[in-house]
Amino acid sequence: MNVLNYLNMKKILITTLCLVGSLTVLAQRKPQTADWKSLFNGKDLSGWDIKIAGQPLNDNYKNTFVVENGILRIKYDEYQNFDGKFGHLYYKKPYSYYKLRFQYRFVGKQTPGGAVWNERNSGVMLHSQSAQSLSFGQDFPVSLELQLLGGLNKGERHTGNLCTPGTQVYQKGGLLLDHCNDSNSKTYHGDQWVQAEAIVLGDSIIHHVIEGDTVLTYEHPEIGGGFVSKDYDFKAAHIDNGDEWLKKDKTPLKSGYIALQAESHPIDFRNIEILDLEGCMNPKALNYRPYFIKNNPEKCIFKKVKKATN
């Protein structure tokens, strides 16, 4: 073998080794996936606060909220009568920009004493006030309710609607005047599981998604509009500090808590997950994610550079 051939073969070998090394490094890098976080561990109610009207904070009155076989269940087995015990289960941490997804199903019969309109009726509260801030007898938190309705085996009954206790929103530039606003979802009869999602972008825009279809969109959520109506105002809802809420009229709702509603009809929840869309948007940071929408520089984590030693 002459010197020229030897050098060419050596060059090819080195190039091949470099290429193989590069491919190995690329293969070892894990593809970046969305960091969905489970809010429910499937075992107990860790990370959640309970507030039922007329009961102390975290008093799970008559075991309204239970976990069975990995399912978070709202049950009324120990109730003789509903007796206005509206309840909510609040996740411990507030969020601003996020995607929330979960599955739900209505089961069994409504508890005696529940209102007619509460049959197969529940919801998930978005941008809610905290459990700790509720008045002792308060029925519902100031929030945006992603209303969940089940079919009654006749006619249409949309789910993924919006109700606005103490809040108001806009749609296509106009203020929505009704307390509850219908989505354009299908009707889901029986005890089937339904997949729901909320895409919440601070105080800019919010989407309700049912079984992969966007069924309702609205903008600029804010405090305002009274509580529900003239007949069902802050006082009627047993809210002690209604005047303070009235002073906050038109204050943008930028963030808040997520709460599951107990409204007299048994309902199950599972696979409750959240994707935080607020984080470090610096591509050089270790915790940068390309799907972040809201930048929070304080969350950035950078690789520490070792100082050279003499």
Secondary structure, DSSP 8 states (H G I E B T S, - for coil): --HHHHHHHHHHHHHHHHHHHHHHHHHHS-------EES--SSS-TTEEEEETTS-TT--GGG-EEEETTEEEE--TT-S--TT--EEEEESS-BSEEEEEEEEEE-S---TT--GGGTTEEEEEEEE--GGGS-TT-SS-SSEEEEEE---SSS----SEEE-TTEEEEETTEE--SSEE--------TT--EEEEEEEETTTEEEEEETTEEEEEEEEEEE-S-SS-SSS-TTTTT-TTHHHHHHTTT-B---BEEEEEE-SS-EEEEEEEEEE-EE---TTSTT--TT--EE-GGG-----------
